Amino acid sequence: MRAITKVLILMLISSSIWATEVENLRIWAGPDNTRVVLDLADRVDYRLFTLENPDRVVIDIDASQISGELPFDSDRSGVVSGFRHGIRNGNDLRVVLDLNDQAKPQSFLLDPAGEYGHRLVIDLKPEGAQTPAERVREVVRTAPDGEGDMVVAIDAGHGGEDPGAIGPGGTFEKEVTLAIARELEQRINDMPGMQAVLVRTGDYFVPLQERYSRARQAQADLFLSIHADAFRDFRVRGSSVYVLSRSGASSEAARLLAQRENKSDLIGGVSLDRGDDMLSSVLLDLSQSAALEYSNSAAEKILGELGSVGRRHRNRVERANFVVLRSPDVPSVLIEVGFISNPQDEQNLNNAHHRQQVANAIATGVHQHFHRTAPQGTWFAANREGYRHIVARGDTLGVIAQRYSVSVNRIREANNLNGDVIHPGAVLVIPAAGG
């Protein structure tokens, strides 16, 4: 009996010394900051401070320990050059992040969400680093007076510790969306009158509000958010296009999709003490009515073009209350390029040629939309009555027609061509799209 009592006492002492454990270390490096995440067995009390010469961040966590070595990849660690830890005061954990430059830390605790448990998040912003606003504005090139580009902000959904949906073959939504976003950026930049800017340029997390804020900072004329969600029925497949709803969702599937996507901040990790109420008040902004109408026009063009690539889940534009679409003054469209939960869609999304086709369809839809709606002072307005194309090596009538969103027959008619033979250096008259 005494032996059992001693064992219980020792167990109680042990549990009081080690209240919780740091189970894992994850680091995500982006262009604006580096995020360090400590996965915890339970919620903790902690203190954080910085030291110089050399630069480092110190985190003291009460009644905690680390069992074994935690992973650290110096090639993907951003401003963090090293990770060390030890025990202080007998039962408290000290974690030291060695830095390769000065950085301003911001830290917060996150409760369990999705596949993650309790987390301690430390965001490190290097001193002198560009702000997101400076970075996105720098990307947008200037154009001659009277022929300005229409700016398209492209948002690759999810990222970093938020993988999004995961396909039956293990494909991460965040990887598919970034691959298509990069293809779409290139396609838009290759087309006349448009300039693309990526909201997320790598594998890191960006909060939902920050995503459309970056589109506003880039003075974007259109915001496109790319996704490849999952559904409880693996047989459901195909692309769909959404705009914001200020009332109810247009279908139960749209409501569930928005509900899942709006949880991204909980999974990816956002400090909730931001001191603003923009997310709840933005829908009251009267300027949004015009943006919604413009969004719907763009969405219809994009949806029409996606029908030429493969199956569409819906043949009409859907509506739901997506947080990422809540910009009051930037027309915004969310594009589901397929259901990653469907084996065939997952296979297609892993195919580079298919991703190129999807990106081309979206870009063509956007080009058609701008050709009808772009204001005075833009390249589209200056060339709305038709324009000229100098044939380059490798050009075909089909490629040229696709680039300018007109039919091959209309190019033939405008240039009195009897066949499809064109020669490099020739100048073709391109009729206005839809004219």
TITIMAR-859463 format. One record per residue (C-alpha): x, y, z. Coordinates in steps of 0.001 Angstrom, whole numbers, padded with zeros to 6 digits, always signed. Layout:
N
XYZ...
END
This chain:
435
+000000+000000+000000+002815+002366+000900+004553+001560-002418+001419+002449-004373+001079+005696-002408+004689+006641-003206+004112+006000-006907+000993+008218-006886+002891+010978-005094+005712+010810-007626+003198+010950-010479+001521+014012-008973+004885+015732-008496+005868+014914-012077+002582+016269-013504+002906+019463-011473+006436+020050-012751+005584+019485-016422+002145+021014-017035+002428+020666-020802+004776+019854-023648+005910+021562-026844+005224+018873-029419+006412+020371-032688+008037+023375-034368+006913+024734-037736+008329+027742-039585+006828+029469-042640+008851+032170-044422+007076+034754-046568+008264+037963-048256+006841+040152-045476+007488+038133-042325+008506+034773-040881+005989+032794-038828+007142+030418-036076+004546+028018-034647+005032+025921-031507+002457+023126-031256+001437+022615-027623-000228+019820-025689-002238+022416-023742-002617+026168-023268+000367+027847-021586+001548+031017-019878+004576+032574-021564+006712+035699-021826+008655+036951-024849+011514+039431-025201+014311+040272-027639+018090+040518-027230+020767+042083-029411+024389+041347-030323+023558+038803-031590+019875+039309-032453+017538+036749-030937+014020+036237-029582+013564+034522-026215+010325+032799-025184+009902+031587-021598+007067+029055-021221+005928+028140-017712+005921+024492-016603+006717+023072-020015+009230+020806-021684+010384+019507-025053+010928+015776-025462+013495+014976-028112+014630+017171-030985+012237+019351-032956+012636+019712-036742+014437+022810-038041+015036+023420-041761+017457+026323-042205+016643+026540-045923+013014+027482-045183+013376+029374-041914+013372+032964-043183+014854+035385-040673+015413+032569-038117+018951+031162-038308+018774+028735-035375+016607+027177-032659+017724+026336-029104+015968+025391-025866+016674+024544-022249+015134+024324-018768+015225+027249-016336+014047+027490-012695+013731+023722-012585+010557+023293-014618+010172+026235-017041+011119+026017-020713+013242+028660-022454+013180+028721-026261+015693+030878-028145+015270+031849-031792+018563+033027-033260+018020+035641-035980+020122+036592-038953+018813+040177-038739+016783+042418-036446+013059+041611-036467+010008+042868-034620+008048+040007-032993+004301+039709-032490+003014+036682-030562-000340+035175-029635-001932+031888-028533-004397+029940-030647-007006+027474-029459-007478+024148-031282-008858+024414-034828-009039+021905-037662-006269+019318-037351-004246+021544-034995-004314+021724-031196-003109+024583-028997-000452+026758-030631+001898+029591-029768+002500+031787-032817+005408+034218-033186+005384+036451-036274+008762+038061-037028+008887+041087-039321+012451+042029-040371+013461+045630-039742+013274+047634-042952+011275+044969-044795+008768+046099-047380+005184+046313-046241+002639+044281-048212+001346+047562-049663+004806+048541-050911+005412+045102-052392+002169+044831-054340+002397+048405-055627+005945+047791-056821+004767+044921-058991+002241+047014-060907+004007+048616-063846+003278+052083-065195+001741+052594-068630+001596+055507-071106-001026+058146-070440-004358+057155-071876-003464+053462-072093-003274+052328-068464-003435+048648-067554-006301+047086-065678-004827+045507-062523-005910+041995-061496-005071+040786-057963-004801+036987-057849-005267+035274-054485-004082+031673-054142-006328+030260-051406-004916+028932-048097-001134+028525-047604+001429+027841-044903+000023+025886-041992-003442+026060-043574-003319+023374-046306-006954+023821-047316-008718+020687-048531-006704+017496-049079-007483+015148-051955-007775+011344-051691-004308+011087-053245-002809+013500-050708-002840+016658-052874-002980+019896-050868-005383+022584-052044-002830+025289-051149-000343+023845-053671-002870+023587-056505-004156+027127-055982-000642+028613-055993+000305+026713-059169-002807+027972-060989-002334+031502-059613+001189+031602-061068-000058+030327-064439-002833+032910-064381-000373+035686-063517+001740+034814-066546-001271+034535-068857-002694+037897-067778+000657+039623-068132+000999+038202-071655-002318+039736-072715-002559+043405-073727-004079+045916-071324-003775+043882-068108-001284+043521-065265-001402+040815-062567-000229+040928-058957-000078+037878-056696-001493+038247-053181+000450+035170-051996+003734+034429-053773+004801+031327-051807+003778+028752-049225+002831+030933-046258-000360+032017-044521-002163+035303-045248-005276+036232-043165-008528+036627-045086-008875+040362-044466-005234+040923-045426-005874+039199-048763-008443+041680-050028-006614+044547-048309-003585+043792-050487-005819+043956-053558-006953+047423-052476-003340+048463-051818-002463+047432-055370-005414+049541-056580-006705+046428-058282-009619+046633-060683-010560+043006-060012-009767+040492-057248-009756+036765-058053-009544+034176-055249-008592+030679-056477-009752+027555-054588-010183+023785-055037-012438+022695-052194-013657+019309-050952-017189+017994-050588-018602+015209-048431-019700+013318-051581-016537+012391-053509-018598+012024-056711-019223+015785-056890-016850+017465-059342-016428+020423-061687-015669+024143-061524-017875+026910-060145-017723+030681-059698-018955+032733-056732-019581+036351-055828-020440+037833-052450-023972+037576-051108-025226+040287-048759-028131+038057-047745-028379+034281-047913-026391+031844-050022-027754+030828-053429-027617+027154-052461-026906+024924-049482-023635+023830-051101-022584+027484-051464-023406+028155-047804-021364+025172-046620-018459+026120-048867-018359+029675-047516-018601+028356-043969-015544+026134-044511-013498+028776-046309-014255+031377-043630-012587+029124-041035-009222+029666-042710-008193+032318-040169-008847+029899-037294-006663+027231-038868-003951+029470-040262-003805+031576-037115-004780+035229-036652-004530+037386-033564-008076+038419-032686-007234+041631-030808-006838+043744-033945-009086+046510-032666-011140+046931-035840-014616+045951-036875-014162+046074-040616-015235+042497-041261-018622+043036-039659-019290+046554-040962-017976+046420-044505-021181+044971-045914-022986+048187-044944-020801+050259-047270-023034+051594-050028-020155+051649-052506-020239+047864-052486-023423+047721-054537-021597+048866-057666-018708+046515-056931-021104+043565-056610-022708+044318-059956-019292+044558-061604-018192+041346-059844-021157+039461-061249-020374+040628-064775-016797+039361-064508-017940+036102-062876-020313+035319-065744-017557+035764-068330-015158+033572-066345-017771+030860-065796-018568+030820-069516-014910+030267-070415-014406+027548-067780-017073+025541-069581-014621+025061-072464-012046+023404-070161-014091+020714-068468-017154+020011-066405-018827+022841-064514-020409+022047-061171-022877+024907-061621-023984+026565-064869-024754+029848-063127-022831+032187-060862-023356+031261-057192-023549+033626-054196-022402+033194-050593-020984+035272-047738-017238+034666-048220-015065+036819-045965-012360+037015-048621-014818+038701-051035-015837+041488-048637-013814+044346-050080-016146+047369-050265-014666+048813-053448-012737+046113-055352-014941+043823-057466-014215+040295-056256-014798+036781-057592-014054+033390-055996-013275+030580-058437-013472+026910-057497-011333+025235-060158-012602+021792-059165-013320+019545-056194-010052+018141-054918-012096+015469-053073-013054+013964-056443-010350+011583-057777-010766+012757-061394-010670+016444-060466-007627+015808-058258-005874+014065-061138-006694+016965-063480-005473+019565-061001-002153+017726-060718-001749+017934-064494+000284+020978-065644-001476+021153-069024-004904+021173-067381-003823+023942-064989-002641+025984-067974-006007+025496-069667-007838+026610-066524-005629+029692-066186-006138+030529-069850-009920+030232-069528-009991+032548-066497-007711+035103-068185-009820+035042-071346-012987+035632-069343-011357+038569-067539-010141+039998-070852-013650+039804-072307-015057+041500-069214-012564+044381-069352-013091+044805-073082-016692+045748-072380-016319+047581-069089-012855+049209-068790-013103+053004-068310-011550+055807-070358-007807+056188-069915-007152+052446-070236-005683+050396-073041-009026+048634-073489-010919+051894-073966-008311+053178-076430-008536+049966-078482-012194+049120-078135-012893+049759-081820-010280+047222-082883-006493+047165-082843-003463+045724-084625-001297+042711-083907+002182+042114-085325+002523+038410-086061+005390+036810-084120+007152+033540-084882+004994+030681-083633+001735+032649-083784-001329+030973-085268-004761+032438-085941-006151+030287-083171-003631+031555-080617-004156+035181-081669-007941+034829-081576-007763+033345-078091-005447+036126-076877-007841+038873-078007-011075+037005-077187-012429+037056-080754-013196+034277-083225-010829+033102-085956-013510+033820-088569-013777+037465-087496-009992+037892-087815-010138+036317-091288-012972+038660-092324-011225+041763-090967-008027+040934-092883-009514+039357-096052-007793+036042-095349-008936+032961-097249-006980+030481-095144-004977+030141-091940-001493+030954-093275+000119+034004-091612+003733+035159-091722+005947+036691-089000+006012+040471-089280+002573+040738-090867+000153+043222-089261-003335+041905-088547-006359+044070-087750-008070+042652-084642-011787+043466-084456-013304+044410-081126-014428+041443-079030-018161+040892-079179-018546+043733-081665
END
